[in-house]
Amino acid sequence: MLTSSAPTRIDLAGGTIDISPLYLFHDGACTVNAAISLRAHVQIESRPSGGVELVSIDTNRRDYAASSRELSLDTLPLLARLARHYGLENAVLTTRGESPAGAGIAGSSALAIALCGALARWTHASEAPDDLLLVAQNIECQTIRVPAGVQDYRPALYGGVAAIELAVDGVHRSALPVDTDELQRRIVLAYTGEPRNSGTNNWAIMKAHIDGDADIFNCFEHIRDTAASLREALTRSDWDGVGRHIATEWDNRKRLAPGVTTPAIESLIADATKAGATAAKVCGAGGGGCLFCYGPPEAHAGITAALAQGGARILDFHFETEGLRVG
């Protein structure tokens, strides 16, 4: 038997601009994200009777075929596509996640990395980081059938807090020297109870950008600049500045598409603000899923209570320094 896991992430600033080719139109584009301890888990074990069995504990779905080539691409498409790619045979592949469904904290990307790590080890395929990243990103894109961003696979693979620099010569990860204990004292992560469909929001935004929408272009320019400013504030431990930049990023992100925020999200943010939060933003593409609120440490308990009273589910987490684990 073999197991693997990979962390999810909180995107602090610069999301959506990481979808190719959008970042090519904004010189100096980057995203800033942090791996968190809510992990995606994979287990592979031998199946002496032969065949390939897929099991998703989260969705309560199963599939079976005599060989990986015969697996359906409809029942558990991400698992089936990756099992086919790596040629998995005579095995049971089981997955589960610690994050809620549709949370916006890159649970599917973390699962893709965990799957690639486990399948590569089991089948003796390449475990080189660049190979795992490429396969995970491309097969998840095939699965969701819309363009996928590049930022989410890096925290899953490497862990830590990092800037993902998006340039014409490639995507580069730069680890940031951040006091994660101090950062965590200022963040409350909550699930709104509304799953979101990131593919829908991202496609509408991407299409508007490529169609020449000047407002969308300018929003991305501001998001790029805010991500750079947030990166600098984090490395200086300028905690007030971090809050200002998160708030600015959210103001611009809400302008990208009508579905990025909802009345329920705005109500939760208003409650948290009354309790002392200085900034808040939805994780991922928006429209539901998770949000995080940022504020001074002395307001942490009050923000937590306000979100819980508003109907959100508080998620216990810590920032994760370790990425993919395979063993």
JODAMO-V45116 format. One record per residue. SS is DSSP state (A for helix, B for strand, O for the rest). PSI is psi in whole degrees, -180 to 180 (999 if undefined). BURIAL is + if it has 24 or more other ideal C-beta (glycine too) atoms within 12 Angstrom, else -. Layout:
# JODAMO-V45116
ss	psi	burial
SS	PSI	BURIAL
SS	PSI	BURIAL
This chain:
# JODAMO-V45116
ss	psi	burial
O	147	-
B	141	+
B	156	+
B	162	+
B	158	+
B	145	+
B	154	+
B	-166	+
B	159	+
B	127	+
B	114	+
B	-37	+
B	152	+
O	13	+
O	163	+
O	-36	+
O	-13	+
O	3	+
B	123	+
O	136	+
O	20	-
A	-41	+
A	-20	+
A	-19	-
A	3	-
O	90	+
O	136	-
O	14	+
O	143	+
B	160	+
B	155	+
B	122	+
B	168	+
B	128	+
B	142	+
B	166	+
B	-1	+
B	104	+
B	157	+
B	138	+
B	144	+
B	141	+
B	134	+
B	132	+
B	155	-
B	149	-
O	93	+
O	-29	-
O	-1	-
O	173	-
O	178	+
B	125	+
B	130	+
B	135	+
B	122	+
B	110	+
O	-38	-
O	-42	+
O	-5	-
O	41	-
B	149	-
B	157	-
B	155	+
B	144	+
B	158	+
O	-27	-
O	163	-
A	-30	+
A	-23	-
A	2	-
O	140	+
O	143	-
O	11	+
O	-37	-
O	-56	-
O	76	+
A	-41	+
A	-46	+
A	-43	+
A	-43	+
A	-42	+
A	-38	+
A	-41	+
A	-47	+
A	-44	+
A	-4	+
O	40	-
O	133	+
O	154	+
O	51	-
B	159	+
B	125	+
B	119	+
B	137	+
B	153	+
B	155	+
B	152	+
O	-10	+
O	152	+
O	158	+
O	138	+
O	35	+
O	-20	+
O	14	+
O	27	+
O	39	+
A	-39	+
A	-35	+
A	-39	+
A	-40	+
A	-40	+
A	-43	+
A	-44	+
A	-40	+
A	-46	+
A	-43	+
A	-46	+
A	-46	+
A	-38	+
A	-44	+
A	-43	+
A	-38	+
A	4	+
O	35	-
O	177	-
O	132	-
O	15	+
O	135	-
A	-44	-
A	-35	-
A	-43	-
A	-43	+
A	-46	+
A	-46	+
A	-45	+
A	-47	+
A	-46	+
A	-40	+
A	-33	+
A	-38	+
A	-44	+
A	-38	-
A	-46	+
A	-15	+
O	25	-
O	162	-
O	141	+
O	147	+
B	168	+
O	-12	+
O	-33	+
A	-23	+
A	-24	+
A	-49	+
A	-34	+
A	-38	+
A	-40	+
A	-22	+
O	-174	+
O	-178	+
B	132	+
B	157	+
B	130	+
B	105	+
B	129	+
B	106	+
B	170	-
O	-22	-
O	11	-
B	-178	-
B	127	+
B	136	-
B	129	+
B	110	+
B	140	+
O	135	+
O	87	-
O	139	+
O	92	-
A	-25	+
A	-44	-
A	-38	-
A	-43	+
A	-33	+
O	-14	+
O	0	+
B	134	+
B	126	+
B	130	+
B	147	+
B	126	+
O	-16	+
O	-5	+
O	105	+
O	155	+
O	161	+
O	96	+
A	-32	+
A	-39	+
A	-52	+
A	-47	+
A	-38	+
A	-42	+
A	-41	+
A	-45	+
A	-43	+
A	-43	-
A	-41	+
A	-50	+
A	-29	-
O	-3	-
O	22	-
O	112	-
A	-35	-
A	-42	-
A	-43	+
A	-46	+
A	-36	-
A	-44	+
A	-35	+
A	-43	+
A	-39	+
A	-42	+
A	-49	+
A	-37	+
A	-39	+
A	-40	+
A	-41	+
A	-40	+
A	-42	+
A	-46	+
A	-43	-
A	-40	+
A	-45	+
A	-20	+
O	0	-
O	39	-
O	85	-
A	-34	+
A	-41	-
A	-39	+
A	-46	+
A	-43	+
A	-42	-
A	-36	+
A	-43	+
A	-41	+
A	-41	+
A	-44	+
A	-39	+
A	-41	-
A	-37	+
A	-39	+
O	-23	+
O	-8	+
O	-35	+
O	150	+
A	-29	-
A	2	+
A	-39	+
O	166	+
O	164	+
A	-38	-
A	-42	+
A	-46	+
A	-34	-
A	-43	+
A	-42	+
A	-39	+
A	-43	-
A	-43	+
A	-37	+
A	-42	+
A	-30	-
O	-1	+
O	0	+
B	139	+
B	-10	+
B	159	+
B	153	+
B	153	+
B	143	+
O	144	+
O	-147	+
O	-17	+
O	-173	+
O	2	+
O	-158	+
O	-140	+
B	152	+
B	156	+
B	145	+
B	143	+
B	136	+
B	176	+
O	151	+
A	-36	-
A	-16	-
A	-3	+
A	-49	+
A	-41	-
A	-40	-
A	-44	+
A	-47	+
A	-41	-
A	-42	+
A	-42	+
A	-43	+
A	-27	-
O	-1	+
O	1	-
O	156	+
B	116	-
B	131	+
O	123	+
O	127	-
O	165	+
O	158	-
B	138	+
O	121	+
O	-18	-
O	136	-
O	-127	+
O	133	+
B	132	+
B	129	+
O	999	-
